[in-house]
Amino acid sequence: MQQLLNKQPDIQSVKDGFDPAIIKALPVMEQLADRGRELEAQGLIQVEYGSSYAVAAMDHLLQKA
């Protein structure tokens, strides 16, 4: 049992466990989060502690559409 607890995960098996769509979406989420921080700095949105800048940015952009 102790051997199982101490075993480090194989990187390839961790990567294989993720859906490719999620991996492709990560850069988009990062860009949205960056845009959210910019919008907050401009005073256009307000992001509460623990909330997502990416979601707030997307909400703001959808309201503009």
PDBQT receptor file of N, H, CA, C and O in Angstrom, charges set to zero:
ATOM      1  N   MET A   1       0.821  -1.195   0.000  1.00  0.00    +0.000 N 
ATOM      2  CA  MET A   1       0.000   0.000   0.000  1.00  0.00    +0.000 C 
ATOM      3  C   MET A   1       0.860   1.252   0.000  1.00  0.00    +0.000 C 
ATOM      4  O   MET A   1       0.564   2.209  -0.716  1.00  0.00    +0.000 OA
ATOM      5  N   GLN A   2       1.915   1.256   0.789  1.00  0.00    +0.000 N 
ATOM      6  H   GLN A   2       2.156   0.479   1.370  1.00  0.00    +0.000 HD
ATOM      7  CA  GLN A   2       2.803   2.418   0.867  1.00  0.00    +0.000 C 
ATOM      8  C   GLN A   2       3.443   2.711  -0.487  1.00  0.00    +0.000 C 
ATOM      9  O   GLN A   2       3.648   3.874  -0.835  1.00  0.00    +0.000 OA
ATOM     10  N   GLN A   3       3.762   1.660  -1.259  1.00  0.00    +0.000 N 
ATOM     11  H   GLN A   3       3.596   0.716  -0.976  1.00  0.00    +0.000 HD
ATOM     12  CA  GLN A   3       4.343   1.855  -2.590  1.00  0.00    +0.000 C 
ATOM     13  C   GLN A   3       3.366   2.598  -3.498  1.00  0.00    +0.000 C 
ATOM     14  O   GLN A   3       3.786   3.441  -4.290  1.00  0.00    +0.000 OA
ATOM     15  N   LEU A   4       2.085   2.301  -3.398  1.00  0.00    +0.000 N 
ATOM     16  H   LEU A   4       1.744   1.616  -2.755  1.00  0.00    +0.000 HD
ATOM     17  CA  LEU A   4       1.085   2.981  -4.216  1.00  0.00    +0.000 C 
ATOM     18  C   LEU A   4       0.971   4.454  -3.844  1.00  0.00    +0.000 C 
ATOM     19  O   LEU A   4       0.794   5.313  -4.709  1.00  0.00    +0.000 OA
ATOM     20  N   LEU A   5       1.075   4.734  -2.552  1.00  0.00    +0.000 N 
ATOM     21  H   LEU A   5       1.219   4.037  -1.850  1.00  0.00    +0.000 HD
ATOM     22  CA  LEU A   5       0.963   6.119  -2.095  1.00  0.00    +0.000 C 
ATOM     23  C   LEU A   5       2.166   6.953  -2.506  1.00  0.00    +0.000 C 
ATOM     24  O   LEU A   5       2.028   8.150  -2.757  1.00  0.00    +0.000 OA
ATOM     25  N   ASN A   6       3.329   6.350  -2.580  1.00  0.00    +0.000 N 
ATOM     26  H   ASN A   6       3.442   5.377  -2.376  1.00  0.00    +0.000 HD
ATOM     27  CA  ASN A   6       4.556   7.073  -2.905  1.00  0.00    +0.000 C 
ATOM     28  C   ASN A   6       4.826   7.155  -4.403  1.00  0.00    +0.000 C 
ATOM     29  O   ASN A   6       5.728   7.880  -4.822  1.00  0.00    +0.000 OA
ATOM     30  N   LYS A   7       4.074   6.439  -5.207  1.00  0.00    +0.000 N 
ATOM     31  H   LYS A   7       3.341   5.850  -4.866  1.00  0.00    +0.000 HD
ATOM     32  CA  LYS A   7       4.322   6.406  -6.644  1.00  0.00    +0.000 C 
ATOM     33  C   LYS A   7       3.968   7.750  -7.282  1.00  0.00    +0.000 C 
ATOM     34  O   LYS A   7       2.871   8.272  -7.084  1.00  0.00    +0.000 OA
ATOM     35  N   GLN A   8       4.910   8.302  -8.050  1.00  0.00    +0.000 N 
ATOM     36  H   GLN A   8       5.801   7.878  -8.211  1.00  0.00    +0.000 HD
ATOM     37  CA  GLN A   8       4.678   9.544  -8.779  1.00  0.00    +0.000 C 
ATOM     38  C   GLN A   8       3.869   9.229 -10.048  1.00  0.00    +0.000 C 
ATOM     39  O   GLN A   8       4.100   8.208 -10.694  1.00  0.00    +0.000 OA
ATOM     40  N   PRO A   9       2.929  10.102 -10.396  1.00  0.00    +0.000 N 
ATOM     41  CA  PRO A   9       2.146   9.832 -11.602  1.00  0.00    +0.000 C 
ATOM     42  C   PRO A   9       3.006   9.948 -12.854  1.00  0.00    +0.000 C 
ATOM     43  O   PRO A   9       3.892  10.799 -12.939  1.00  0.00    +0.000 OA
ATOM     44  N   ASP A  10       2.740   9.107 -13.794  1.00  0.00    +0.000 N 
ATOM     45  H   ASP A  10       2.021   8.416 -13.725  1.00  0.00    +0.000 HD
ATOM     46  CA  ASP A  10       3.409   9.155 -15.085  1.00  0.00    +0.000 C 
ATOM     47  C   ASP A  10       2.842  10.346 -15.853  1.00  0.00    +0.000 C 
ATOM     48  O   ASP A  10       1.625  10.467 -15.997  1.00  0.00    +0.000 OA
ATOM     49  N   ILE A  11       3.719  11.231 -16.349  1.00  0.00    +0.000 N 
ATOM     50  H   ILE A  11       4.707  11.133 -16.232  1.00  0.00    +0.000 HD
ATOM     51  CA  ILE A  11       3.284  12.449 -17.020  1.00  0.00    +0.000 C 
ATOM     52  C   ILE A  11       2.390  12.136 -18.216  1.00  0.00    +0.000 C 
ATOM     53  O   ILE A  11       1.371  12.797 -18.415  1.00  0.00    +0.000 OA
ATOM     54  N   GLN A  12       2.755  11.146 -19.003  1.00  0.00    +0.000 N 
ATOM     55  H   GLN A  12       3.583  10.609 -18.841  1.00  0.00    +0.000 HD
ATOM     56  CA  GLN A  12       1.949  10.807 -20.180  1.00  0.00    +0.000 C 
ATOM     57  C   GLN A  12       0.559  10.350 -19.778  1.00  0.00    +0.000 C 
ATOM     58  O   GLN A  12      -0.416  10.701 -20.442  1.00  0.00    +0.000 OA
ATOM     59  N   SER A  13       0.443   9.577 -18.707  1.00  0.00    +0.000 N 
ATOM     60  H   SER A  13       1.235   9.293 -18.167  1.00  0.00    +0.000 HD
ATOM     61  CA  SER A  13      -0.884   9.123 -18.291  1.00  0.00    +0.000 C 
ATOM     62  C   SER A  13      -1.718  10.289 -17.779  1.00  0.00    +0.000 C 
ATOM     63  O   SER A  13      -2.940  10.291 -17.934  1.00  0.00    +0.000 OA
ATOM     64  N   VAL A  14      -1.079  11.271 -17.176  1.00  0.00    +0.000 N 
ATOM     65  H   VAL A  14      -0.087  11.269 -17.050  1.00  0.00    +0.000 HD
ATOM     66  CA  VAL A  14      -1.812  12.460 -16.729  1.00  0.00    +0.000 C 
ATOM     67  C   VAL A  14      -2.307  13.236 -17.947  1.00  0.00    +0.000 C 
ATOM     68  O   VAL A  14      -3.464  13.654 -17.989  1.00  0.00    +0.000 OA
ATOM     69  N   LYS A  15      -1.433  13.428 -18.938  1.00  0.00    +0.000 N 
ATOM     70  H   LYS A  15      -0.493  13.088 -18.904  1.00  0.00    +0.000 HD
ATOM     71  CA  LYS A  15      -1.828  14.138 -20.155  1.00  0.00    +0.000 C 
ATOM     72  C   LYS A  15      -2.935  13.400 -20.890  1.00  0.00    +0.000 C 
ATOM     73  O   LYS A  15      -3.852  14.027 -21.421  1.00  0.00    +0.000 OA
ATOM     74  N   ASP A  16      -2.861  12.074 -20.927  1.00  0.00    +0.000 N 
ATOM     75  H   ASP A  16      -2.116  11.565 -20.496  1.00  0.00    +0.000 HD
ATOM     76  CA  ASP A  16      -3.869  11.281 -21.624  1.00  0.00    +0.000 C 
ATOM     77  C   ASP A  16      -5.229  11.374 -20.937  1.00  0.00    +0.000 C 
ATOM     78  O   ASP A  16      -6.261  11.151 -21.570  1.00  0.00    +0.000 OA
ATOM     79  N   GLY A  17      -5.235  11.701 -19.646  1.00  0.00    +0.000 N 
ATOM     80  H   GLY A  17      -4.397  11.882 -19.132  1.00  0.00    +0.000 HD
ATOM     81  CA  GLY A  17      -6.479  11.800 -18.895  1.00  0.00    +0.000 C 
ATOM     82  C   GLY A  17      -7.274  13.056 -19.206  1.00  0.00    +0.000 C 
ATOM     83  O   GLY A  17      -8.452  13.135 -18.857  1.00  0.00    +0.000 OA
ATOM     84  N   PHE A  18      -6.658  14.044 -19.859  1.00  0.00    +0.000 N 
ATOM     85  H   PHE A  18      -5.701  13.980 -20.143  1.00  0.00    +0.000 HD
ATOM     86  CA  PHE A  18      -7.349  15.279 -20.184  1.00  0.00    +0.000 C 
ATOM     87  C   PHE A  18      -7.973  15.202 -21.568  1.00  0.00    +0.000 C 
ATOM     88  O   PHE A  18      -7.398  14.643 -22.502  1.00  0.00    +0.000 OA
ATOM     89  N   ASP A  19      -9.134  15.762 -21.672  1.00  0.00    +0.000 N 
ATOM     90  H   ASP A  19      -9.602  16.215 -20.913  1.00  0.00    +0.000 HD
ATOM     91  CA  ASP A  19      -9.808  15.854 -22.965  1.00  0.00    +0.000 C 
ATOM     92  C   ASP A  19      -9.033  16.846 -23.826  1.00  0.00    +0.000 C 
ATOM     93  O   ASP A  19      -8.705  17.934 -23.354  1.00  0.00    +0.000 OA
ATOM     94  N   PRO A  20      -8.731  16.498 -25.080  1.00  0.00    +0.000 N 
ATOM     95  CA  PRO A  20      -7.991  17.421 -25.951  1.00  0.00    +0.000 C 
ATOM     96  C   PRO A  20      -8.663  18.783 -26.100  1.00  0.00    +0.000 C 
ATOM     97  O   PRO A  20      -7.978  19.791 -26.274  1.00  0.00    +0.000 OA
ATOM     98  N   ALA A  21      -9.980  18.828 -26.035  1.00  0.00    +0.000 N 
ATOM     99  H   ALA A  21     -10.536  18.009 -25.893  1.00  0.00    +0.000 HD
ATOM    100  CA  ALA A  21     -10.682  20.104 -26.139  1.00  0.00    +0.000 C 
ATOM    101  C   ALA A  21     -10.344  21.014 -24.968  1.00  0.00    +0.000 C 
ATOM    102  O   ALA A  21     -10.231  22.229 -25.132  1.00  0.00    +0.000 OA
ATOM    103  N   ILE A  22     -10.185  20.432 -23.798  1.00  0.00    +0.000 N 
ATOM    104  H   ILE A  22     -10.277  19.445 -23.665  1.00  0.00    +0.000 HD
ATOM    105  CA  ILE A  22      -9.828  21.227 -22.617  1.00  0.00    +0.000 C 
ATOM    106  C   ILE A  22      -8.425  21.793 -22.784  1.00  0.00    +0.000 C 
ATOM    107  O   ILE A  22      -8.183  22.959 -22.474  1.00  0.00    +0.000 OA
ATOM    108  N   ILE A  23      -7.519  20.989 -23.265  1.00  0.00    +0.000 N 
ATOM    109  H   ILE A  23      -7.715  20.041 -23.517  1.00  0.00    +0.000 HD
ATOM    110  CA  ILE A  23      -6.142  21.436 -23.459  1.00  0.00    +0.000 C 
ATOM    111  C   ILE A  23      -6.100  22.584 -24.464  1.00  0.00    +0.000 C 
ATOM    112  O   ILE A  23      -5.344  23.537 -24.280  1.00  0.00    +0.000 OA
ATOM    113  N   LYS A  24      -6.898  22.502 -25.517  1.00  0.00    +0.000 N 
ATOM    114  H   LYS A  24      -7.512  21.727 -25.666  1.00  0.00    +0.000 HD
ATOM    115  CA  LYS A  24      -6.945  23.570 -26.512  1.00  0.00    +0.000 C 
ATOM    116  C   LYS A  24      -7.605  24.827 -25.966  1.00  0.00    +0.000 C 
ATOM    117  O   LYS A  24      -7.292  25.931 -26.411  1.00  0.00    +0.000 OA
ATOM    118  N   ALA A  25      -8.515  24.677 -25.007  1.00  0.00    +0.000 N 
ATOM    119  H   ALA A  25      -8.769  23.780 -24.645  1.00  0.00    +0.000 HD
ATOM    120  CA  ALA A  25      -9.245  25.822 -24.461  1.00  0.00    +0.000 C 
ATOM    121  C   ALA A  25      -8.422  26.611 -23.436  1.00  0.00    +0.000 C 
ATOM    122  O   ALA A  25      -8.730  27.774 -23.175  1.00  0.00    +0.000 OA
ATOM    123  N   LEU A  26      -7.405  26.018 -22.862  1.00  0.00    +0.000 N 
ATOM    124  H   LEU A  26      -7.155  25.073 -23.074  1.00  0.00    +0.000 HD
ATOM    125  CA  LEU A  26      -6.641  26.696 -21.820  1.00  0.00    +0.000 C 
ATOM    126  C   LEU A  26      -6.044  28.030 -22.270  1.00  0.00    +0.000 C 
ATOM    127  O   LEU A  26      -6.151  29.006 -21.529  1.00  0.00    +0.000 OA
ATOM    128  N   PRO A  27      -5.419  28.121 -23.451  1.00  0.00    +0.000 N 
ATOM    129  CA  PRO A  27      -4.900  29.423 -23.872  1.00  0.00    +0.000 C 
ATOM    130  C   PRO A  27      -5.998  30.479 -24.036  1.00  0.00    +0.000 C 
ATOM    131  O   PRO A  27      -5.773  31.658 -23.763  1.00  0.00    +0.000 OA
ATOM    132  N   VAL A  28      -7.176  30.057 -24.479  1.00  0.00    +0.000 N 
ATOM    133  H   VAL A  28      -7.359  29.099 -24.701  1.00  0.00    +0.000 HD
ATOM    134  CA  VAL A  28      -8.292  30.986 -24.630  1.00  0.00    +0.000 C 
ATOM    135  C   VAL A  28      -8.718  31.501 -23.261  1.00  0.00    +0.000 C 
ATOM    136  O   VAL A  28      -8.980  32.694 -23.101  1.00  0.00    +0.000 OA
ATOM    137  N   MET A  29      -8.787  30.622 -22.283  1.00  0.00    +0.000 N 
ATOM    138  H   MET A  29      -8.575  29.653 -22.413  1.00  0.00    +0.000 HD
ATOM    139  CA  MET A  29      -9.145  31.032 -20.920  1.00  0.00    +0.000 C 
ATOM    140  C   MET A  29      -8.115  31.999 -20.356  1.00  0.00    +0.000 C 
ATOM    141  O   MET A  29      -8.473  32.958 -19.672  1.00  0.00    +0.000 OA
ATOM    142  N   GLU A  30      -6.853  31.758 -20.635  1.00  0.00    +0.000 N 
ATOM    143  H   GLU A  30      -6.562  30.980 -21.190  1.00  0.00    +0.000 HD
ATOM    144  CA  GLU A  30      -5.804  32.656 -20.164  1.00  0.00    +0.000 C 
ATOM    145  C   GLU A  30      -5.948  34.028 -20.800  1.00  0.00    +0.000 C 
ATOM    146  O   GLU A  30      -5.785  35.045 -20.125  1.00  0.00    +0.000 OA
ATOM    147  N   GLN A  31      -6.254  34.068 -22.096  1.00  0.00    +0.000 N 
ATOM    148  H   GLN A  31      -6.386  33.242 -22.644  1.00  0.00    +0.000 HD
ATOM    149  CA  GLN A  31      -6.449  35.347 -22.783  1.00  0.00    +0.000 C 
ATOM    150  C   GLN A  31      -7.669  36.083 -22.237  1.00  0.00    +0.000 C 
ATOM    151  O   GLN A  31      -7.635  37.301 -22.066  1.00  0.00    +0.000 OA
ATOM    152  N   LEU A  32      -8.735  35.354 -21.967  1.00  0.00    +0.000 N 
ATOM    153  H   LEU A  32      -8.762  34.364 -22.106  1.00  0.00    +0.000 HD
ATOM    154  CA  LEU A  32      -9.924  35.981 -21.383  1.00  0.00    +0.000 C 
ATOM    155  C   LEU A  32      -9.636  36.519 -19.990  1.00  0.00    +0.000 C 
ATOM    156  O   LEU A  32     -10.111  37.596 -19.628  1.00  0.00    +0.000 OA
ATOM    157  N   ALA A  33      -8.866  35.781 -19.212  1.00  0.00    +0.000 N 
ATOM    158  H   ALA A  33      -8.480  34.907 -19.506  1.00  0.00    +0.000 HD
ATOM    159  CA  ALA A  33      -8.508  36.253 -17.872  1.00  0.00    +0.000 C 
ATOM    160  C   ALA A  33      -7.673  37.529 -17.962  1.00  0.00    +0.000 C 
ATOM    161  O   ALA A  33      -7.880  38.459 -17.184  1.00  0.00    +0.000 OA
ATOM    162  N   ASP A  34      -6.739  37.577 -18.901  1.00  0.00    +0.000 N 
ATOM    163  H   ASP A  34      -6.572  36.821 -19.533  1.00  0.00    +0.000 HD
ATOM    164  CA  ASP A  34      -5.935  38.790 -19.105  1.00  0.00    +0.000 C 
ATOM    165  C   ASP A  34      -6.839  39.960 -19.478  1.00  0.00    +0.000 C 
ATOM    166  O   ASP A  34      -6.697  41.063 -18.949  1.00  0.00    +0.000 OA
ATOM    167  N   ARG A  35      -7.765  39.707 -20.391  1.00  0.00    +0.000 N 
ATOM    168  H   ARG A  35      -7.880  38.812 -20.821  1.00  0.00    +0.000 HD
ATOM    169  CA  ARG A  35      -8.702  40.765 -20.805  1.00  0.00    +0.000 C 
ATOM    170  C   ARG A  35      -9.569  41.193 -19.633  1.00  0.00    +0.000 C 
ATOM    171  O   ARG A  35      -9.884  42.375 -19.499  1.00  0.00    +0.000 OA
ATOM    172  N   GLY A  36      -9.956  40.253 -18.787  1.00  0.00    +0.000 N 
ATOM    173  H   GLY A  36      -9.700  39.293 -18.896  1.00  0.00    +0.000 HD
ATOM    174  CA  GLY A  36     -10.745  40.580 -17.597  1.00  0.00    +0.000 C 
ATOM    175  C   GLY A  36      -9.992  41.500 -16.652  1.00  0.00    +0.000 C 
ATOM    176  O   GLY A  36     -10.574  42.435 -16.103  1.00  0.00    +0.000 OA
ATOM    177  N   ARG A  37      -8.706  41.246 -16.454  1.00  0.00    +0.000 N 
ATOM    178  H   ARG A  37      -8.232  40.487 -16.900  1.00  0.00    +0.000 HD
ATOM    179  CA  ARG A  37      -7.893  42.120 -15.604  1.00  0.00    +0.000 C 
ATOM    180  C   ARG A  37      -7.782  43.517 -16.210  1.00  0.00    +0.000 C 
ATOM    181  O   ARG A  37      -7.809  44.514 -15.488  1.00  0.00    +0.000 OA
ATOM    182  N   GLU A  38      -7.657  43.588 -17.541  1.00  0.00    +0.000 N 
ATOM    183  H   GLU A  38      -7.636  42.778 -18.128  1.00  0.00    +0.000 HD
ATOM    184  CA  GLU A  38      -7.603  44.888 -18.224  1.00  0.00    +0.000 C 
ATOM    185  C   GLU A  38      -8.927  45.640 -18.048  1.00  0.00    +0.000 C 
ATOM    186  O   GLU A  38      -8.935  46.835 -17.752  1.00  0.00    +0.000 OA
ATOM    187  N   LEU A  39     -10.030  44.938 -18.232  1.00  0.00    +0.000 N 
ATOM    188  H   LEU A  39     -10.023  43.968 -18.472  1.00  0.00    +0.000 HD
ATOM    189  CA  LEU A  39     -11.344  45.566 -18.083  1.00  0.00    +0.000 C 
ATOM    190  C   LEU A  39     -11.565  46.054 -16.652  1.00  0.00    +0.000 C 
ATOM    191  O   LEU A  39     -12.154  47.113 -16.437  1.00  0.00    +0.000 OA
ATOM    192  N   GLU A  40     -11.095  45.285 -15.687  1.00  0.00    +0.000 N 
ATOM    193  H   GLU A  40     -10.616  44.425 -15.862  1.00  0.00    +0.000 HD
ATOM    194  CA  GLU A  40     -11.235  45.706 -14.294  1.00  0.00    +0.000 C 
ATOM    195  C   GLU A  40     -10.387  46.952 -14.028  1.00  0.00    +0.000 C 
ATOM    196  O   GLU A  40     -10.835  47.872 -13.343  1.00  0.00    +0.000 OA
ATOM    197  N   ALA A  41      -9.181  46.985 -14.562  1.00  0.00    +0.000 N 
ATOM    198  H   ALA A  41      -8.817  46.238 -15.118  1.00  0.00    +0.000 HD
ATOM    199  CA  ALA A  41      -8.307  48.144 -14.385  1.00  0.00    +0.000 C 
ATOM    200  C   ALA A  41      -8.927  49.394 -15.009  1.00  0.00    +0.000 C 
ATOM    201  O   ALA A  41      -8.709  50.503 -14.522  1.00  0.00    +0.000 OA
ATOM    202  N   GLN A  42      -9.700  49.220 -16.086  1.00  0.00    +0.000 N 
ATOM    203  H   GLN A  42      -9.878  48.319 -16.482  1.00  0.00    +0.000 HD
ATOM    204  CA  GLN A  42     -10.381  50.329 -16.745  1.00  0.00    +0.000 C 
ATOM    205  C   GLN A  42     -11.683  50.712 -16.043  1.00  0.00    +0.000 C 
ATOM    206  O   GLN A  42     -12.325  51.699 -16.401  1.00  0.00    +0.000 OA
ATOM    207  N   GLY A  43     -12.061  49.921 -15.045  1.00  0.00    +0.000 N 
ATOM    208  H   GLY A  43     -11.539  49.119 -14.754  1.00  0.00    +0.000 HD
ATOM    209  CA  GLY A  43     -13.291  50.197 -14.312  1.00  0.00    +0.000 C 
ATOM    210  C   GLY A  43     -14.552  49.744 -15.032  1.00  0.00    +0.000 C 
ATOM    211  O   GLY A  43     -15.655  50.153 -14.671  1.00  0.00    +0.000 OA
ATOM    212  N   LEU A  44     -14.395  48.905 -16.043  1.00  0.00    +0.000 N 
ATOM    213  H   LEU A  44     -13.499  48.573 -16.336  1.00  0.00    +0.000 HD
ATOM    214  CA  LEU A  44     -15.552  48.445 -16.818  1.00  0.00    +0.000 C 
ATOM    215  C   LEU A  44     -16.240  47.235 -16.214  1.00  0.00    +0.000 C 
ATOM    216  O   LEU A  44     -17.424  47.009 -16.463  1.00  0.00    +0.000 OA
ATOM    217  N   ILE A  45     -15.522  46.463 -15.430  1.00  0.00    +0.000 N 
ATOM    218  H   ILE A  45     -14.560  46.647 -15.227  1.00  0.00    +0.000 HD
ATOM    219  CA  ILE A  45     -16.116  45.317 -14.732  1.00  0.00    +0.000 C 
ATOM    220  C   ILE A  45     -15.592  45.292 -13.309  1.00  0.00    +0.000 C 
ATOM    221  O   ILE A  45     -14.580  45.917 -12.991  1.00  0.00    +0.000 OA
ATOM    222  N   GLN A  46     -16.295  44.565 -12.462  1.00  0.00    +0.000 N 
ATOM    223  H   GLN A  46     -17.117  44.057 -12.721  1.00  0.00    +0.000 HD
ATOM    224  CA  GLN A  46     -15.869  44.370 -11.083  1.00  0.00    +0.000 C 
ATOM    225  C   GLN A  46     -15.868  42.866 -10.825  1.00  0.00    +0.000 C 
ATOM    226  O   GLN A  46     -16.887  42.199 -11.003  1.00  0.00    +0.000 OA
ATOM    227  N   VAL A  47     -14.733  42.343 -10.409  1.00  0.00    +0.000 N 
ATOM    228  H   VAL A  47     -13.905  42.885 -10.264  1.00  0.00    +0.000 HD
ATOM    229  CA  VAL A  47     -14.598  40.909 -10.180  1.00  0.00    +0.000 C 
ATOM    230  C   VAL A  47     -14.439  40.667  -8.685  1.00  0.00    +0.000 C 
ATOM    231  O   VAL A  47     -13.497  41.159  -8.063  1.00  0.00    +0.000 OA
ATOM    232  N   GLU A  48     -15.358  39.914  -8.122  1.00  0.00    +0.000 N 
ATOM    233  H   GLU A  48     -16.123  39.515  -8.627  1.00  0.00    +0.000 HD
ATOM    234  CA  GLU A  48     -15.328  39.605  -6.696  1.00  0.00    +0.000 C 
ATOM    235  C   GLU A  48     -14.224  38.609  -6.382  1.00  0.00    +0.000 C 
ATOM    236  O   GLU A  48     -13.806  37.836  -7.244  1.00  0.00    +0.000 OA
ATOM    237  N   TYR A  49     -13.760  38.634  -5.145  1.00  0.00    +0.000 N 
ATOM    238  H   TYR A  49     -14.100  39.261  -4.444  1.00  0.00    +0.000 HD
ATOM    239  CA  TYR A  49     -12.739  37.699  -4.697  1.00  0.00    +0.000 C 
ATOM    240  C   TYR A  49     -13.224  36.272  -4.944  1.00  0.00    +0.000 C 
ATOM    241  O   TYR A  49     -14.341  35.909  -4.573  1.00  0.00    +0.000 OA
ATOM    242  N   GLY A  50     -12.368  35.470  -5.574  1.00  0.00    +0.000 N 
ATOM    243  H   GLY A  50     -11.461  35.764  -5.875  1.00  0.00    +0.000 HD
ATOM    244  CA  GLY A  50     -12.686  34.079  -5.855  1.00  0.00    +0.000 C 
ATOM    245  C   GLY A  50     -13.428  33.866  -7.157  1.00  0.00    +0.000 C 
ATOM    246  O   GLY A  50     -13.645  32.726  -7.568  1.00  0.00    +0.000 OA
ATOM    247  N   SER A  51     -13.821  34.948  -7.813  1.00  0.00    +0.000 N 
ATOM    248  H   SER A  51     -13.645  35.874  -7.479  1.00  0.00    +0.000 HD
ATOM    249  CA  SER A  51     -14.508  34.826  -9.091  1.00  0.00    +0.000 C 
ATOM    250  C   SER A  51     -13.490  34.779 -10.232  1.00  0.00    +0.000 C 
ATOM    251  O   SER A  51     -12.310  35.075 -10.043  1.00  0.00    +0.000 OA
ATOM    252  N   SER A  52     -13.956  34.410 -11.383  1.00  0.00    +0.000 N 
ATOM    253  H   SER A  52     -14.915  34.169 -11.536  1.00  0.00    +0.000 HD
ATOM    254  CA  SER A  52     -13.094  34.222 -12.542  1.00  0.00    +0.000 C 
ATOM    255  C   SER A  52     -13.055  35.484 -13.401  1.00  0.00    +0.000 C 
ATOM    256  O   SER A  52     -14.095  36.000 -13.810  1.00  0.00    +0.000 OA
ATOM    257  N   TYR A  53     -11.840  35.977 -13.671  1.00  0.00    +0.000 N 
ATOM    258  H   TYR A  53     -10.995  35.558 -13.339  1.00  0.00    +0.000 HD
ATOM    259  CA  TYR A  53     -11.678  37.094 -14.588  1.00  0.00    +0.000 C 
ATOM    260  C   TYR A  53     -12.138  36.701 -15.987  1.00  0.00    +0.000 C 
ATOM    261  O   TYR A  53     -12.712  37.517 -16.708  1.00  0.00    +0.000 OA
ATOM    262  N   ALA A  54     -11.887  35.456 -16.370  1.00  0.00    +0.000 N 
ATOM    263  H   ALA A  54     -11.420  34.793 -15.784  1.00  0.00    +0.000 HD
ATOM    264  CA  ALA A  54     -12.281  34.982 -17.692  1.00  0.00    +0.000 C 
ATOM    265  C   ALA A  54     -13.792  35.008 -17.858  1.00  0.00    +0.000 C 
ATOM    266  O   ALA A  54     -14.295  35.458 -18.887  1.00  0.00    +0.000 OA
ATOM    267  N   VAL A  55     -14.513  34.536 -16.866  1.00  0.00    +0.000 N 
ATOM    268  H   VAL A  55     -14.104  34.171 -16.030  1.00  0.00    +0.000 HD
ATOM    269  CA  VAL A  55     -15.979  34.520 -16.939  1.00  0.00    +0.000 C 
ATOM    270  C   VAL A  55     -16.520  35.947 -16.940  1.00  0.00    +0.000 C 
ATOM    271  O   VAL A  55     -17.448  36.259 -17.686  1.00  0.00    +0.000 OA
ATOM    272  N   ALA A  56     -15.947  36.808 -16.111  1.00  0.00    +0.000 N 
ATOM    273  H   ALA A  56     -15.193  36.554 -15.505  1.00  0.00    +0.000 HD
ATOM    274  CA  ALA A  56     -16.394  38.201 -16.069  1.00  0.00    +0.000 C 
ATOM    275  C   ALA A  56     -16.140  38.885 -17.407  1.00  0.00    +0.000 C 
ATOM    276  O   ALA A  56     -16.984  39.643 -17.884  1.00  0.00    +0.000 OA
ATOM    277  N   ALA A  57     -14.996  38.625 -18.010  1.00  0.00    +0.000 N 
ATOM    278  H   ALA A  57     -14.311  38.008 -17.622  1.00  0.00    +0.000 HD
ATOM    279  CA  ALA A  57     -14.692  39.212 -19.320  1.00  0.00    +0.000 C 
ATOM    280  C   ALA A  57     -15.658  38.698 -20.375  1.00  0.00    +0.000 C 
ATOM    281  O   ALA A  57     -16.144  39.472 -21.199  1.00  0.00    +0.000 OA
ATOM    282  N   MET A  58     -15.937  37.417 -20.358  1.00  0.00    +0.000 N 
ATOM    283  H   MET A  58     -15.542  36.788 -19.688  1.00  0.00    +0.000 HD
ATOM    284  CA  MET A  58     -16.863  36.842 -21.330  1.00  0.00    +0.000 C 
ATOM    285  C   MET A  58     -18.259  37.433 -21.150  1.00  0.00    +0.000 C 
ATOM    286  O   MET A  58     -18.918  37.762 -22.135  1.00  0.00    +0.000 OA
ATOM    287  N   ASP A  59     -18.715  37.571 -19.911  1.00  0.00    +0.000 N 
ATOM    288  H   ASP A  59     -18.179  37.304 -19.110  1.00  0.00    +0.000 HD
ATOM    289  CA  ASP A  59     -20.019  38.184 -19.654  1.00  0.00    +0.000 C 
ATOM    290  C   ASP A  59     -20.060  39.606 -20.207  1.00  0.00    +0.000 C 
ATOM    291  O   ASP A  59     -21.039  40.004 -20.838  1.00  0.00    +0.000 OA
ATOM    292  N   HIS A  60     -18.999  40.366 -19.969  1.00  0.00    +0.000 N 
ATOM    293  H   HIS A  60     -18.204  40.042 -19.456  1.00  0.00    +0.000 HD
ATOM    294  CA  HIS A  60     -18.922  41.734 -20.449  1.00  0.00    +0.000 C 
ATOM    295  C   HIS A  60     -18.967  41.779 -21.982  1.00  0.00    +0.000 C 
ATOM    296  O   HIS A  60     -19.695  42.578 -22.572  1.00  0.00    +0.000 OA
ATOM    297  N   LEU A  61     -18.189  40.922 -22.600  1.00  0.00    +0.000 N 
ATOM    298  H   LEU A  61     -17.598  40.272 -22.121  1.00  0.00    +0.000 HD
ATOM    299  CA  LEU A  61     -18.149  40.896 -24.074  1.00  0.00    +0.000 C 
ATOM    300  C   LEU A  61     -19.479  40.471 -24.671  1.00  0.00    +0.000 C 
ATOM    301  O   LEU A  61     -19.880  40.989 -25.713  1.00  0.00    +0.000 OA
ATOM    302  N   LEU A  62     -20.172  39.534 -24.028  1.00  0.00    +0.000 N 
ATOM    303  H   LEU A  62     -19.846  39.113 -23.182  1.00  0.00    +0.000 HD
ATOM    304  CA  LEU A  62     -21.470  39.082 -24.529  1.00  0.00    +0.000 C 
ATOM    305  C   LEU A  62     -22.527  40.173 -24.384  1.00  0.00    +0.000 C 
ATOM    306  O   LEU A  62     -23.433  40.272 -25.212  1.00  0.00    +0.000 OA
ATOM    307  N   GLN A  63     -22.419  40.996 -23.334  1.00  0.00    +0.000 N 
ATOM    308  H   GLN A  63     -21.684  40.916 -22.661  1.00  0.00    +0.000 HD
ATOM    309  CA  GLN A  63     -23.354  42.099 -23.164  1.00  0.00    +0.000 C 
ATOM    310  C   GLN A  63     -23.171  43.147 -24.254  1.00  0.00    +0.000 C 
ATOM    311  O   GLN A  63     -24.123  43.825 -24.641  1.00  0.00    +0.000 OA
ATOM    312  N   LYS A  64     -21.935  43.277 -24.749  1.00  0.00    +0.000 N 
ATOM    313  H   LYS A  64     -21.161  42.726 -24.434  1.00  0.00    +0.000 HD
ATOM    314  CA  LYS A  64     -21.623  44.244 -25.803  1.00  0.00    +0.000 C 
ATOM    315  C   LYS A  64     -22.122  43.769 -27.174  1.00  0.00    +0.000 C 
ATOM    316  O   LYS A  64     -22.339  44.578 -28.076  1.00  0.00    +0.000 OA
ATOM    317  N   ALA A  65     -22.298  42.467 -27.320  1.00  0.00    +0.000 N 
ATOM    318  H   ALA A  65     -22.121  41.810 -26.587  1.00  0.00    +0.000 HD
ATOM    319  CA  ALA A  65     -22.674  41.908 -28.631  1.00  0.00    +0.000 C 
ATOM    320  C   ALA A  65     -24.139  42.142 -28.945  1.00  0.00    +0.000 C 
ATOM    321  O   ALA A  65     -24.615  41.737 -30.005  1.00  0.00    +0.000 OA
TER     322      ALA A  65
